[in-house]
């Protein structure tokens, strides 16, 4: 049984990840192993070094090295386990300069390691360079690169396949289990119930969301990012980018951005948000063609969004805000459907299904005359539309608050995409 500290490169990689408190699933993703193989290799390494389990491996040091040293002084042959942009400084550099991540030395200056070795004094602090994202035209849209969003250790140059490039999201597939990197030179991680990234763009702060496209894709949250894997098939993900309103991430005034991901996993985001005149389906990220629909009027767009269902009809969601009457009409309460709004000019009727109990503002079965900009409802509702004959039609709201009803594009409803 070897106990002299002579470890193979694979042993060093495993030991480093164990000391970083990585879970077996993340270790497996980074080393290209199954979780069962990770456990077997961990047990074998512990037996090789004569220690007990992961706790013993975390505490183990090579012979002659003090246990007070927090980092192993094992020779690091490769930095490929480090994800994202950064520099791993090992050995003697840890004693003088620490671990430098994302730092740039000024042109003409000696490296911090050489300074420390030659003068035996603390290295001079070198000013950091503020990174500037590269820009290019992506699918006809002026965009900027915000860094490596996905890392797939088993596939470097073909990590991501874009299955669908929609107006407000990208549908992608990873070539193998990988990691979502929420930290980098332009992105930093935010945790508010779920994890997402925040970045600063010329148009203001944005939020980057990554979610599962199907039920088979699973996430394991870790301090460095989310490990993504599937039990069968390959991970399929949705990437959304929208304006950012702070840690609470309220829905008021949010505007979507065009997002795309390269085959290497690099995130590109449009410099400007999608125009407010666009009507975006929140489920699919598609911009809807409302050129043949009827414009009912303009309302405050606070906390409103458009959602298409599998049957091809669209509805408008109201999340804690007001839905103002777009034009003159009549409001009444219906015991079956909730609040009803009849628009006089078109005969279109809107039905608001409420999650509030009782509906707010209170109303009675007796009709109430309303004019443009009066409150129809306040709170949490879903609005559906019916034409003058009572047949269901679609309703949608644009980013500028314009409300449309009727025919979207060449069909009644909107281009909905089936979800598993």
C-alpha positions in Angstrom: 0.0 0.0 0.0 1.6 3.3 -1.2 1.8 6.0 1.5 4.7 8.0 0.2 2.8 10.7 -1.5 3.6 9.7 -5.1 0.3 10.3 -6.9 -0.6 9.9 -10.5 -2.0 12.9 -12.4 -5.6 11.4 -12.1 -5.1 11.0 -8.4 -4.0 14.6 -8.0 -7.1 15.8 -10.0 -9.5 13.8 -7.8 -7.8 14.9 -4.6 -7.9 18.5 -5.7 -11.7 18.3 -6.3 -12.3 16.5 -3.0 -10.5 19.3 -1.2 -12.6 21.9 -3.0 -15.7 20.1 -1.4 -17.1 19.2 -4.8 -20.0 16.7 -4.7 -19.6 13.4 -6.5 -21.9 14.5 -9.4 -19.7 17.5 -10.2 -16.5 15.5 -9.8 -17.9 13.1 -12.3 -18.8 15.8 -14.8 -15.3 17.3 -14.5 -13.4 14.1 -14.8 -15.8 12.4 -17.3 -16.8 9.6 -14.8 -20.0 8.3 -13.4 -20.9 8.9 -9.8 -20.3 5.2 -9.0 -16.8 5.4 -10.6 -16.1 8.5 -8.5 -16.9 6.7 -5.3 -14.8 3.7 -6.3 -11.8 5.9 -7.1 -12.2 7.9 -3.9 -12.2 4.7 -1.8 -9.1 3.5 -3.7 -7.3 6.7 -3.2 -8.1 6.8 0.5 -6.8 3.2 0.8 -3.7 4.1 -1.2 -2.8 7.0 1.2 -3.9 5.1 4.3 -6.6 7.5 5.3 -10.3 7.3 6.1 -12.7 8.5 3.4 -13.1 12.1 2.1 -12.4 13.7 5.4 -9.0 11.9 5.6 -8.2 12.9 2.0 -9.0 16.5 2.7 -6.6 16.5 5.6 -3.8 14.4 4.0 -0.5 16.1 3.1 2.6 14.7 1.4 5.3 13.5 3.8 7.3 16.4 5.2 4.6 19.0 4.5 2.9 20.6 7.5 -0.8 19.9 7.9 -1.2 23.6 8.7 -0.8 24.4 5.0 -4.3 24.7 3.6 -3.4 24.0 0.0 -1.8 20.8 -1.2 1.8 21.3 -2.5 1.2 18.6 -5.1 2.6 19.5 -8.5 -0.3 20.6 -10.6 0.3 19.3 -14.2 -2.8 20.7 -15.8 -5.2 23.6 -15.3 -8.0 22.0 -17.4 -10.1 21.4 -14.4 -10.4 25.2 -13.8 -13.5 26.5 -15.6 -13.8 29.9 -17.1 -11.2 32.6 -17.5 -8.5 32.5 -14.7 -4.9 31.8 -13.8 -3.9 29.0 -11.4 -0.8 29.9 -9.5 0.7 26.9 -7.6 3.7 25.9 -5.6 5.9 28.8 -4.3 3.6 31.4 -5.9 0.9 30.6 -3.3 3.3 31.8 -0.6 3.9 35.2 -2.2 1.1 36.2 -4.6 -1.9 33.9 -3.7 -4.2 32.6 -6.4 -4.8 35.2 -9.1 -8.0 34.9 -11.1 -8.7 37.1 -14.1 -5.8 39.5 -13.3 -3.6 41.2 -16.0 0.1 42.3 -15.4 0.9 45.7 -17.0 3.1 45.5 -20.2 6.8 45.4 -19.4 6.4 44.6 -15.7 8.0 41.4 -14.3 5.6 38.7 -13.1 4.6 38.8 -9.4 6.4 35.4 -8.9 9.7 36.7 -10.3 9.5 39.9 -8.2 8.9 37.9 -5.0 11.7 35.4 -5.8 14.3 38.2 -6.6 13.5 40.7 -3.8 12.1 38.6 -1.1 9.6 41.4 -0.4 5.9 41.5 -1.1 5.1 41.9 -4.8 4.0 45.4 -5.9 0.3 45.6 -6.5 -0.3 45.9 -10.3 -3.5 47.8 -11.4 -6.0 45.5 -13.0 -7.2 46.0 -16.5 -11.0 46.6 -16.9 -12.2 44.0 -19.4 -14.0 45.1 -22.5 -16.3 42.6 -24.2 -15.7 41.9 -27.9 -18.5 42.8 -30.2 -19.8 41.4 -33.5 -22.9 41.1 -35.6 -24.7 37.8 -34.7 -27.6 36.8 -36.9 -27.9 40.4 -38.1 -28.0 41.8 -34.5 -25.2 43.9 -32.9 -24.1 41.8 -30.0 -21.3 41.5 -27.4 -19.7 38.4 -25.9 -20.1 38.0 -22.1 -17.9 35.0 -21.5 -18.1 31.2 -21.2 -21.6 30.4 -20.0 -21.2 26.6 -20.6 -18.3 24.3 -20.1 -18.5 20.7 -21.2 -15.2 19.0 -20.1 -15.6 16.0 -22.5 -16.2 18.3 -25.5 -14.2 21.5 -26.1 -15.0 22.9 -29.5 -18.4 21.3 -30.1 -19.9 21.7 -26.6 -23.2 23.3 -27.6 -25.7 22.8 -30.4 -28.2 25.5 -31.0 -31.5 23.7 -31.8 -33.6 26.8 -32.1 -32.7 30.5 -32.1 -35.8 32.4 -31.1 -36.3 36.1 -30.6 -35.9 36.2 -26.9 -34.2 32.9 -26.1 -31.9 30.2 -27.4 -32.8 26.5 -27.2 -29.5 24.6 -26.9 -28.3 21.0 -26.3 -25.0 20.1 -24.6 -22.9 17.4 -26.1 -22.4 15.8 -22.7 -23.0 16.7 -19.0 -21.5 20.1 -18.3 -21.4 23.1 -16.0 -23.3 26.5 -16.2 -20.7 29.2 -15.3 -22.4 32.1 -13.7 -19.1 33.8 -12.8 -16.6 35.4 -15.2 -15.1 38.6 -16.4 -18.5 40.0 -17.3 -21.0 37.8 -15.4 -21.4 37.3 -11.7 -23.7 34.9 -9.8 -26.8 35.9 -8.0 -28.8 33.5 -5.8 -32.4 34.4 -5.1 -34.3 31.2 -4.7 -32.6 30.0 -7.9 -29.3 31.0 -9.4 -28.8 33.3 -12.3 -26.2 35.7 -13.6 -26.1 39.5 -13.7 -24.1 41.5 -16.2 -23.7 45.2 -17.1 -24.3 46.2 -20.7 -24.5 49.6 -22.5 -28.3 49.4 -22.1 -28.0 48.7 -18.3 -27.9 45.7 -16.1 -29.3 42.4 -17.4 -30.1 39.0 -15.9 -29.2 35.7 -17.6 -31.4 32.7 -16.8 -30.7 29.1 -17.8 -33.5 26.6 -17.3 -34.3 23.0 -18.4 -36.1 22.6 -21.7 -37.4 19.1 -20.8 -38.1 17.0 -17.7 -35.0 14.8 -18.2 -32.5 17.7 -17.7 -31.4 18.0 -14.1 -29.4 20.6 -12.2 -27.1 20.3 -9.1 -26.2 23.7 -7.6 -22.6 24.1 -6.5 -20.7 27.2 -5.4 -18.9 27.5 -8.8 -22.0 26.9 -10.9 -24.8 24.5 -11.8 -23.8 21.0 -12.9 -26.2 19.9 -15.7 -26.8 16.3 -16.6 -29.5 13.8 -17.7 -30.2 10.2 -16.8 -31.0 9.5 -20.5 -30.2 11.5 -23.6 -28.4 14.9 -23.6 -29.1 18.1 -21.6 -31.4 20.5 -23.3 -31.6 24.0 -22.0 -33.3 27.4 -22.5 -31.2 30.6 -22.2 -33.1 33.8 -21.5 -31.7 37.3 -21.1 -33.7 40.2 -19.8 -33.2 43.6 -18.1 -32.5 43.4 -14.4 -34.3 45.2 -11.7 -32.2 44.3 -8.6 -32.1 41.4 -6.2 -35.8 41.1 -5.9 -36.1 40.8 -9.7 -39.6 42.4 -9.9 -41.3 42.1 -13.3 -41.9 45.9 -13.7 -40.5 47.2 -17.0 -38.5 44.1 -17.8 -37.3 44.0 -21.5 -35.9 40.9 -23.2 -32.6 40.8 -25.1 -31.6 38.6 -28.1 -29.3 35.8 -26.9 -27.2 33.2 -28.6 -24.6 30.6 -27.6 -21.6 29.5 -29.7 -20.6 25.9 -30.2 -17.8 26.5 -27.6 -20.4 27.6 -25.0 -19.8 31.4 -25.2 -22.7 33.7 -24.5 -23.5 36.5 -26.9 -26.2 39.1 -26.0 -27.6 41.9 -28.1 -26.2 45.4 -27.3 -29.8 46.8 -27.3 -32.9 45.1 -25.9 -35.7 43.8 -28.2 -37.9 46.8 -29.3 -40.8 47.5 -26.9 -43.2 47.3 -29.9 -42.5 43.5 -30.0 -45.0 41.0 -28.5 -43.0 38.1 -27.0 -44.5 34.8 -25.9 -43.0 34.1 -22.4 -43.2 30.4 -23.0 -41.4 30.1 -26.3 -39.5 33.3 -26.7 -41.0 34.0 -30.1 -42.1 37.4 -31.3 -45.7 37.2 -32.4 -47.0 38.7 -35.6 -49.9 41.0 -34.5 -50.2 43.0 -37.7 -53.6 41.5 -38.5 -54.9 41.8 -34.9 -57.1 44.5 -33.5 -55.4 47.2 -31.3 -57.6 47.6 -28.3 -55.6 50.4 -26.7 -52.6 51.1 -24.6 -52.2 50.1 -20.9 -49.4 50.4 -18.4 -47.2 47.5 -19.2 -46.1 47.0 -15.5 -46.2 43.3 -14.5 -47.9 42.1 -17.7 -46.8 39.4 -20.1 -48.1 37.3 -23.0 -48.4 33.5 -22.7 -49.4 31.0 -25.4 -51.0 27.7 -24.5 -50.7 24.4 -26.3 -54.0 25.0 -28.1 -52.6 28.0 -30.0 -54.4 30.8 -28.1 -52.6 33.5 -26.2 -53.6 35.1 -22.9 -52.2 38.0 -20.8 -50.9 37.5 -17.3 -51.2 40.2 -14.6 -48.8 39.8 -11.8 -49.6 42.0 -8.8 -50.2 45.1 -11.0 -53.1 46.9 -12.6 -54.8 46.1 -15.9 -56.2 49.4 -17.2 -59.1 49.6 -19.5 -57.7 50.1 -23.1 -60.9 51.8 -24.4 -64.4 52.7 -23.3 -66.5 49.7 -22.1 -68.2 48.0 -19.3 -67.0 45.9 -16.4 -69.0 43.4 -14.4 -68.6 40.3 -12.2 -69.4 36.9 -13.5 -69.8 34.1 -10.9 -68.3 31.6 -13.3 -65.5 33.5 -15.1 -64.6 36.2 -12.7 -64.3 39.8 -13.9 -65.5 40.6 -17.4 -64.6 43.6 -19.5 -66.6 44.4 -22.6 -65.1 46.7 -25.2 -67.8 48.7 -26.9 -66.1 49.4 -30.2 -65.3 45.8 -31.1 -67.6 43.7 -29.0 -64.6 41.8 -27.7 -65.0 40.5 -24.1 -62.1 39.9 -21.8 -62.4 37.5 -18.9 -60.1 37.8 -15.9 -59.6 34.6 -13.9 -58.4 35.8 -10.5 -56.1 34.1 -7.9 -57.3 36.8 -5.4 -60.3 36.0 -3.3 -62.4 38.1 -3.4 -61.5 39.8 -6.8 -60.0 43.3 -6.4 -61.4 45.9 -7.0 -64.8 44.7 -5.7 -67.5 44.6 -8.3 -71.1 43.4 -8.6 -73.1 41.7 -11.3 -74.5 45.1 -12.2 -72.4 46.5 -15.1 -70.0 49.4 -14.4 -69.3 51.9 -17.1 -65.5 52.5 -17.6 -63.4 54.7 -19.8 -59.9 54.3 -21.1 -57.3 54.0 -18.3 -59.8 53.1 -15.6 -58.7 50.0 -13.6 -60.4 46.8 -14.7 -58.6 44.6 -12.2 -55.7 44.8 -9.7 -53.8 41.8 -8.4 -53.0 38.4 -9.9 -55.1 37.5 -13.0 -55.0 35.7 -16.3 -56.9 37.5 -19.1 -58.6 35.5 -21.9 -60.4 37.1 -24.9 -63.6 36.2 -26.8 -65.0 37.8 -29.9 -68.5 39.3 -30.3 -69.9 35.8 -31.0 -68.3 34.3 -27.8 -65.6 32.3 -29.7 -62.2 32.3 -28.0 -59.5 34.5 -29.6 -56.0 35.5 -28.6 -55.0 38.5 -26.6 -51.4 39.8 -26.1 -49.6 42.8 -24.8 -46.4 44.4 -26.2 -43.6 45.9 -24.3 -44.9 49.3 -24.9 -48.3 48.5 -23.4 -50.3 48.1 -26.6 -53.0 45.4 -26.2 -53.9 43.3 -29.3 -56.7 40.8 -29.8 -57.9 38.6 -32.6 -55.8 36.9 -35.3 -52.0 36.7 -34.9 -50.1 36.0 -38.1 -51.9 33.7 -40.5 -53.7 31.7 -37.9 -56.0 32.3 -34.9 -53.6 32.1 -31.9 -49.9 32.1 -32.0 -47.0 29.8 -33.0 -46.8 27.7 -29.8 -44.1 25.0 -29.5 -44.8 21.7 -27.7 -42.9 21.1 -24.5 -42.1 17.7 -23.1 
